[in-house]
Amino acid sequence: MAREEEGIVRTARYALRRTWFTWGVVPLAVFALLALLAGSAFATSTENANQVHDPFTAILAVCCLVFLVAFSLDGHWTGAERIAKRLGGDPKDEAALRRIRGSDSGQQAARIMRDAAAALAIMGGVIAAGAIAALWAGSGLSKAVLLLLLAAIYHLFLLSRHRDYEQIIAAATSGDLLECIPKKHQHEDGAPRKRDANRQ
């Protein structure tokens, strides 16, 4: 890896970790603390309501839906083909993809990834907020903790995706975005890539 590419990837890695911590871990910790502090109060004030109706299933369904939507958006927002389009390239045009290179392309790709990572982390905060909603509705602290665990799993998933983000940023810097794009996005009509056609 060239020195320029290493510097851009290192800077992007730091920005991604900071974004994940600021918009993901900190809100999760705040909601967890609020849940622990308010758990006993909510349990006492809604003890009778608990026996009549517990909306936890609905709250859990909403949180799971947010998880699934974020999972889908992650693949859409941070896919190499979308990054290529944002950088002015056509995922089906090898020559255009090869022209996407240099520090400017790498830094622009890093900004796109950072913005996507922030939006996805905020969606994790929505899942964590479900714990407070569960307490307010009288579902009890134990069920609120389950939602906090779901939010924690979500944020671990986001953290695991950072390596893929960094690879795409490095590819945008070195001119290798083509290798990061699935073949179905390169040539949906089944035509061979230009260099393969030349060999024939």
C-alpha positions, 0 to 999 in steps of 0.5 A: 500500500502506497504511503498516500493511500495508507495516510488516507485509510488511517485518517478514515479509520480514526474518523469512522471510529470516532463517529461510531463512538460519538453517535453510537456508543455514547447514546447507548451508554446514556440510554442504558444509564437512564434505563437503570436509573428509571427502571424501578420508578417505572416498574412501581408506577405501572405495576397494575398496567403491566398485568393488563397490557404489555406492549413490549412485543410491539416495541421489539418489533419496531426495534427489529424493523429499524435493525433490518432497515439499517442493515439494508441501507448499509449495503446500499449507502456503502456499496462500492458501486454507489461510491463509484457513482458518487465519484463520477464513475459508471460501475459497468465501465471499467475504464471510468472506474480505473480513472477514479484514483488519487487522494481527492477520490480517496478523501471524498469516499472517506467523507461519504463513508463517514456520513453513512456511518453517522446516519447508521449509528443514529439508527442504533440510538433509535433501537436503544431508545426503545428500552426507555419506551418499554420502561415507560410502557411498563414492560419492566427493566429486564425487557428494557435490557433486552432492547439495550442488548439488541442495540449493542449487537447492532453497534458491534455489527456496524463496527465490524463493517468498518474494515469493508469501508476502509477497503473501498476507501483504499480502492478509491485512492489506488484506482482499484474500485473495479475489484470491489464491485460485484460482477453483476453490477459491472456487466448485467448483460453478460458482456466480458470486461474490456481487458478480457475482450481484448484477450479474445 
